[in-house]
């Protein structure tokens, strides 16, 4: 029987996912067979496993940190918000359907059973399961329907570490308040607290830590410093926290659709460029590269784009030779038209696209393509010509079908006659150094500056694990894990 350690937060975006990632690598380095688990994730950033299952990207990253292959059981329930109080529901990696929030809450007992079955399967394969909660641990209005936090920890009798974010202020109040709001017999599950994202001398917190421990009866097991991380972000809350390298003066503008998805595709660019996320009422300026990312609802976001001044600005920039790249939903929007038979937006419609690529996309069936793939660069031009014949790895997560007269990667995508406007269904393109270098070197050539390839660095998971392990009482945490049998009794 595997042992568990559960990481919960005082609220969303306190660093649970990153802490779980670090803990997976730390435990792996200490010889444990370890796997991550998140019963329910709400995010439009997703990942496709080797068997075509779709899970939250955070659990895929955590699995990679643990040195194991991601699988559907690591995130049995994935909710992908589509707007209008509706989410696409993915269960065990497969599309279940769209559900309004009320409909979904009526099914949480069934979802909890699915989550526990998935956890039981993982427990037969690993020594330790690091369980991540969702949102805040004491959402008292949702407590009876919560399948990811305290009710799950109670069901599996797992010790809990509670993480609070000091960067946003009020960390002592949020940690104390979270514990105080829990039902009395659930408070004993909290076995330690972590103060996250601290900048400064930890000794400055000593008196507060002492009082917090006295008030709660729970030890603080770590004060983790803020650090620049190269770990993919879990959801769009992270967009506003972006830091990037502007040493070569490359300016990349990414259109921030209302329902943006998989923006982690572009995080590799942050090591070499200034990456800006531009809202539809924002100023796109005069960037060196424009990117249209994925969307959870292409039809809705395309309508919003075409009604905004950003659409005209994209056309202006493309006409001036600025490279424009669209991925997934962004690719569909670059075309002539998107025809929806009521699949995406509930009602049949035909919406004009930007008209920058000679393609039309049709949504005529409620069916999603999810797969990992390797394609060959089969198009030329000033960007792709630099890597013609190269094999590119990526993954697909999309609905809709797009026929292209000028594919870019074998049978995928489309490229303009100029070779500077590119659309593709391949997520993960910029994870390929050859493709990334081709695009950035072309931009530098246009600007008349020298392109410098990013230097190889340490494994980011080891870097993260080193930082976190130095800041926490890892022996106490391992003691909680190893003492599980006694704890469960």
N, C-alpha and C positions, 0 to 999 in steps of 0.2 A: 504494500500500500504506500503510495507516494505521500510525502509530507508537504504541507502547504505553508505559505506565508502570504498574507493578503495586504496589499498596499492600497489604502483609501486616502481620499483627500478631503480637505475642508470645503473645497469648491472645485469648479473646473479650472484647468490651466494652472494648477499649483506645481506641476512637474511630476505627476504620478508616472506617466508613460516613460519619461526619461529615467526616473529612479528605478523603475522595473527593468528597463534596458540595462542599466548599470549593474543591478543586482544579478541579472541573468549572466552577464559576463563574469562578474566576481565569483559566483558560485561555480560556473563552468571551469574557471581557472583553478578552483580548489577541488576539482575532480568529481563534481556532481553531474549527473545527467539531469538537466534542468529544462523546463519548458515554460513559456508564458501562457496566460489564460485571461481573457476578458469576456465575461458572459454576454454582455450587451455593449456594443459600441455605437455611437451616433457620429458619423463622419462621412463626408464625401471624398475623402482620400482613402483609396482602397488599393489592394494588391491582389494579384492573381497567383495562386499556388501552382505547383507543377501539374496537378490534375485538373486545373481549370476552375478551382473554387475561388470565390471572392471573399476576402476578409479585410478588416481594417488594416491600414498600412502600419500602424504602431505595433500590432502583434506580429506582423511579418518581420519588422525591424528587430523586435525583441527576440524572435526565434533565431535570426541571424546572429545576434549577439550571443545567444546561447549555443551557437554552433550546430543548430538543427534545422531541418527543412520546415518551413511554415506549412500548416495544415488547417483545414476548416474547423477542427475541434478547438483550436486556440482562440477562435472568436465565433462562437456558434450563432450569435444573433448580431447582424449589422443593419443599422437603420440609416438610410441615405435620404436626408431631407430634400423634398422637391418643391417646397413652398405650399402655401394654402393649408397649413396644418396637416400635410400629407407626407409620408415617407415611403420610399421603396424599402421593402423588408427582404433581407437576404438571410436565409436560415441554412446553417451548415454549408455555406458556400454557394447555395443555389437560390435563384430568384423565386421568392414566394408570391410577391405581388405588391401593389400599393395599398397602404392602410392609412386611414385618418387616425389621429391620436386616440380618440375614444375607442375605435375598433381595436387598436393595438393593445390598449390597456385591458380590454376584456379578455385578451389571450395570454396575459403574463403568467398564469399558472402553467399553461402548456409550455411557454418559453423557458420557465424555470426548470421544468422537467427535462427539456432538451439540453439546457446548459449543464445540468447535473450529470446527464448521461455522457455528454462530451467530456466533462471533467473526469468521469470515471474511466473513460477509455484512455485518456492521457495518463491517468494515474497508474495504469498497468504498464506504461512504457518508460516512465521517468522516475527519478529519485525525489525531485522537488518540483512543485508547480508554484510559480510566482503569479499570484492572482491579482489583477488590477481592477479597482473599482471604477465607477463612472460618475462624473460630476461630484457633488458633495455627499458625504457619508450620512448626513442627518437632514435629508430633504423630507421633513415630517409630513408634508402634504402628499408625498408619493410613497411613504414608507411601506404601506401594505402592498404596493405593486412593484417594489424595487427588487430586481433580480440580480443586481450587480454588486451591491454593497453589503451592509450588515446582515440582511437576511440570508445571503449566500454564505458569508463567513460563518454565520450561526449553523447553517445546514451542514457545512463540511467541518465544523469545529476547528476553524483555523485562527491562529493568533493574527492580530492586525497591527500594522504600523500606520499611523495617521500622519499625513504630510500636509504642512502648511507653507504658504508662500509669503516670505517677509518682504519681498520687493513691492508688493501692493499695499503694504501697511496693515497694521492690526493683526499680526500673526498670533500673538498671545490670546487675544480675544477670540479669534476664529478657532484655534485649537481647543481652548477651554469651552467655548460655546458649543462646538460640535459634540464634545464628550457629554456636556451637560444636557443636551437635547436628546441623547439616546435613552431608550428605556433602561432602567436600572440594571436588569439582568443581561443587557447587551454590552454595557460599559466594560465588563470584565474582559471582553474580547480585545480591547485596545491595550496592547502590551508595550507600545513604545510610540514616541513622536519624533518626527523629523522636521526641522526647520530648513526650508529650501530657499535657494537663490539669494544668499546673503553676500553683501559686499562690505568688507571692513574687518575689523578685529573681533573675533568671536567672543573675546572676554568682555566686550561691551554688553553682551546679552546675559552675562552670568547671573545677575540678580533676578532678572525676569524669568530665566530658566528655573532657578531655584523655587521661586514663588509658584510658577506653573506646575512644577512637579509636586509641590506641597498641596496645591488646590485640587489636582486631578488624581494624585497617587500613581501617575504614569511617568516613567523616565523619558527624558529627551535623549535619543540615541544617536543624534547627529545634527550638526549645523553645516549644511552643504553650501559651498560658495557658488556664486553665479559664474558661469564660464561660457565662452563662445563655443557652441557645439556644432558639429556637422552631422547631426542625426535628423532624418526626415521628420517633418512636423506631422502631428496627428490630425489637426483640423484647422479651419480658417481663422480661429482665434489667434493663431501664431503669426499671421501675416504682418500684423502691426509691430511685431518684435524683431523684424528682420534686420540683420546687420550684414554688410557685404563689402567686398573689396573693390575700390575704385581706382586702383593704381594705374590701370591702362586707359582710364577715361572712357570706358565703354558703358553706354547708357541703354539699358533694356527696359522697355515698357511692357508690362503684362496687363491685359485688360481684366479688371476685377469684376466679373459678372456677378449678379446677385446670388446665383447658385453655382459659383465656381467649384470645381472638383479637381482633385489630383494636382494641385499646384506644386506638390513635392517634385513633379517632373522638372522643375526649373531651379531647384535649390543647388544643384551642382554649378550653376552659373554664378552663384553668389561668391564663389572663390575667385572670380576673375572680373566681375562687372558690378556696376551699380544697378540693382534690380528694383524697379518701382512697380507697385501694383496700383493701377489707375482706375478709379471708379468711373461709372458712365457719366457722371456729372463733373469729372475732374479734368485736369489739363494734361493731355498726353505729351505736349511739347514736341521736341524734335529729337527723338531717340535714334540710336543706331540700329536697333532691332525691335520689332513689335511682335508680341506673342499673344495669340488667342488661345487660352487654355481650355480644358474640358469643362463641361457644364452638366449638372444633374438634370436639367430640363432645357434642351437645346432650343425648343420652340419658344418658351417663355423668355429665355435670355436673348435669343435673336430678336424678338420683338422689342425688347428693351434697348438692345444695341442700336437697332435701326431707327429708333425714335430719339436717339441721343446724338449730340454733335460728334461723339467719338467715331461713329461710322464714317462720316465725311473725312475726318482727320486720318483715319487708317487708309482710306482711298488716296488721299493726298500724299501721304508718306510713301505708299506703294508706287504711286506714279513718279515719285522722285527717286526711285531705285532703292529705297530703304527695304531691307529684307523683312518679310512678314511670314511667320510660321504659325500654323494652326494645328492643334492636336485634338483629336477626338471631336467633341462638340465644336471646338474652334475650327477644325477642318470643315465640318459641315456648314458652318457660317460663312466661310470664305467662298462657297459655291454660289451658283446662280439662284437656287431655290431649295427650300426645305418643304416637303409635302408630308403633312401629318394626317393620317386617317383616324385621328382621335386617340392615338397611342400615347403621345407625349403630353398633350395638353387637355385631353378630355373631349375636345371637339375637333372635327375635321377642318383643316385649313391649309393654305399654301402661302408661305412667307418668302418674300424675296430676300436673298442673301446679299453679301457684299459684291458678288459678281467678279471676284478676283481670280477665281479658278473655274474652269468649264465643267463643273460637276453639279449634279442634283442628288439630293438625299431624300429617301422615302422611308417613312415610318409606317409600315403596314402590318406589323405583327408584334405582339407583346413577347419579345424574345430577345435575350441578351447574349452577345458573343463574349465569352471570357476565356482567354487562353494566353499562355506564354508563347513567344514566337521568336524565330531568328530569320531575318530577311537580308537580302543582298541589295546594296545600293545599285540601282539599274538606270539612274538618271544622271545626266551631266550638268553642266552649267557652272557658274562661278563658285558656288558653295559645294554642291554634291560632287562636282567633277574632281574635287580634291580627294575624295574617298570612293571614287567609282570602283565597284567590284568588292568593296569591303562588306563583311558580314556585320549586321547590327542586331543586338538583342533588345527585346522589348516585351510588352504585354498589351493585350487588348481588353477593354471593358466598354462595350458600347451597344446601343440599340440603333436601328436604322441601317439602311443599305445605300452605299454610294458607288456608282459606276464612274470609272475614271478613264479618259482617253489618253492620259499621260502619267502612268504610275511612276512613283519615285523609288519604291522598295519592292522589287518583284511585282506582285499584283496589288500592292497597297499604296494608297495615297495618290497625290497628284502634284505636279510641278508646273509652274507657268513657263511660257516660252522664254522669258528672260532668265529663268533659273533662280529668281530671287523670292518667289512666292511659293511656299511649300505647305501642303496639307497632308496629314497622315493620321491613322488610327493608333499608331504605336506610342504608348506611354513608355517612359524611361529612356527616351532618345538621348538626353543629355548625360545619362549615366555612361554612355559609350564615349570614351575619350576621343576616338577618331572623329566621330560626328561633332562633338563639342568643339574640338580644335579646328575642324573645317569651317564651322560657322564663325567662330571668334577670329580666326586668322583672316578670313575674308573681310570681316568688319574692320580689323586693324589695317588691312591693306587699303581699304577705302579711306580710312582716316589718316593714312600716312604715318602710322606708328608701328613700332615693332611688337609683334605678338610673342609673349613669353608663356610657355606652357607652365601650368601649376606644378610645383615640385611634389614628388611623392612624399607622403607624410606617414606618420604612425597610423596604425589601425585606429579609426575613431572610436571604436568600442573599447579598445584598451585604454585610450586616452581618457574616456569618460569614466571607465571603471577605476583607473588610478586616482582620479580626482575625488570620486565619491568614496572609495574605500578609505582614503586618507582622512575623510571628514566624518565618518560614522563609526560606531562601535560594532564592527562587523562580527566580533566574537559573541557579543550578546545576541545579535540577530541570528547567527548560526545556532546559538544555544536555544532560541525559541523554535527553530526548525527541528533540531535534533531532539528536543524535549517534547515532541509532538505527542508521543504515545501517552506519556504521563499527563500532558495537558488535556488530551481527549478523554481521559478517564475521570 
